[in-house]
Amino acid sequence: MVDVQTNEIGKLAALVALTDETAALDIAPQLSEYEVVTGKVGSMELKKVIASVETAAKRGNLIDGETYRETHALYHAIIEAAEGVTRGKLSVGEIMRTVGLSFSVVRGRPYEDAREGEWLAVCFYGTIGAPIKGKEHETLGLGINHI
């Protein structure tokens, strides 16, 4: 069993992205205290990656799309995770790179003190590289933001 502290929402998001929700629950049962959505996206356009995560979070009722602060928090977590995937350069297709990613979004209260509120963690795991099959390599990105 993996030791996950109460404030390690990012570790939980990474476990889900690297495995799946069922396997992550076996490894870290405390994940059941959080809301989770997952998905996959492949694209040469970063805006499609962002839209896929946002759509999954809204359809999965993880965020309220009518509430600005929830959408805003998700957007910042997505961008932070995407910067990890792209090594800080938010460009993919413009420089002939493509991504194939699994993603997770985890929402909850990672701190025992309820005054700390809810947080979101977004994790991407997959491949990035030239749009030539077999020429890509693994990548991982994590973004965390308070709501």
C-alpha positions in Angstrom: 0.0 0.0 0.0 1.2 3.5 -0.8 1.3 6.0 2.0 -0.6 9.0 0.9 -0.8 11.9 3.4 -4.1 13.7 3.8 -2.8 16.7 1.7 -1.4 14.7 -1.3 -4.2 15.1 -3.8 -1.6 15.2 -6.5 -0.3 11.8 -5.7 -3.8 10.4 -5.9 -4.3 12.1 -9.3 -1.0 10.6 -10.6 -2.0 7.1 -9.3 -5.3 7.3 -11.3 -3.6 8.6 -14.4 -0.8 6.0 -14.3 -3.2 3.1 -13.6 -7.0 3.5 -13.5 -9.5 4.4 -10.8 -10.0 0.8 -9.7 -6.3 0.0 -9.4 -5.7 3.4 -7.6 -8.4 2.6 -5.1 -6.7 -0.7 -4.3 -3.4 1.1 -3.8 -4.8 4.1 -1.9 -8.3 3.4 -0.4 -8.6 7.1 0.7 -9.2 8.0 -3.0 -12.8 7.0 -2.2 -13.1 10.3 -0.3 -12.6 12.2 -3.5 -14.5 12.8 -6.7 -12.7 11.5 -9.8 -13.1 11.7 -13.6 -10.8 10.2 -16.2 -10.4 10.3 -19.9 -8.1 10.0 -22.9 -7.1 12.5 -25.5 -4.8 12.5 -28.5 -4.1 15.6 -30.5 -1.6 18.0 -32.1 -3.6 20.9 -30.7 -3.3 21.9 -27.1 -6.8 23.5 -27.1 -8.3 20.1 -27.8 -6.4 18.6 -24.8 -7.7 21.4 -22.6 -11.3 21.1 -24.0 -11.3 17.3 -23.4 -10.4 17.7 -19.7 -12.9 20.5 -19.2 -15.7 18.6 -20.9 -15.0 15.4 -18.9 -15.0 17.4 -15.6 -18.3 19.1 -16.6 -20.0 15.9 -17.8 -18.8 14.0 -14.8 -20.3 16.8 -12.5 -16.9 17.3 -11.0 -17.2 21.1 -11.6 -20.1 23.4 -12.0 -19.7 24.9 -15.4 -21.9 27.8 -14.4 -19.6 28.8 -11.5 -16.6 30.8 -12.7 -14.3 30.0 -9.8 -14.6 26.2 -10.4 -14.0 26.5 -14.2 -11.1 28.9 -13.5 -9.5 26.6 -10.9 -9.8 23.7 -13.3 -8.3 25.7 -16.2 -5.2 26.7 -14.1 -4.7 23.0 -13.0 -4.9 21.9 -16.6 -2.4 24.5 -17.8 0.0 23.6 -15.0 -0.2 19.9 -15.9 0.1 20.7 -19.6 3.3 22.7 -18.9 4.7 19.5 -17.3 3.9 17.5 -20.3 5.4 20.0 -22.7 8.4 20.9 -20.5 7.1 24.4 -19.9 6.5 25.3 -23.6 2.8 25.3 -24.2 3.0 24.3 -27.8 2.4 20.9 -29.5 1.3 20.9 -33.1 3.0 24.2 -34.0 6.4 22.5 -33.5 5.3 19.1 -35.0 4.6 17.3 -31.8 1.6 15.1 -30.9 0.4 13.8 -27.6 -1.5 10.7 -26.6 -2.6 11.1 -23.0 -4.7 9.6 -20.3 -5.8 12.1 -17.7 -7.4 12.2 -14.3 -9.1 15.0 -12.4 -9.4 14.6 -8.7 -11.5 17.0 -6.5 -11.7 17.1 -2.8 -10.6 18.4 0.6 -7.0 17.2 1.0 -6.5 19.1 4.3 -8.0 18.1 7.7 -8.8 21.8 8.4 -12.1 22.4 6.5 -11.2 26.1 6.2 -8.6 25.1 3.5 -11.6 24.3 1.2 -11.7 22.1 -1.9 -8.9 21.6 -4.4 -8.5 20.1 -7.9 -5.6 18.1 -9.2 -5.1 17.3 -12.9 -2.6 14.7 -14.1 -1.7 13.7 -17.6 0.3 10.6 -18.5 1.1 9.3 -21.9 3.3 10.0 -24.9 4.6 13.0 -26.7 6.8 13.3 -29.7 7.0 13.6 -33.5 3.8 12.5 -35.2 5.6 9.3 -36.3 4.4 6.1 -34.7 7.0 4.7 -32.4 9.1 7.9 -32.2 7.3 9.3 -29.1 8.4 9.0 -25.4 6.6 9.0 -22.1 5.5 12.2 -20.4 3.8 13.2 -17.1 2.3 16.4 -16.0 0.6 17.4 -12.7 -1.4 20.6 -11.8 -3.0 21.4 -8.5 -5.2 24.4 -7.7 -7.6 25.5 -5.0 -11.2 26.2 -5.8 
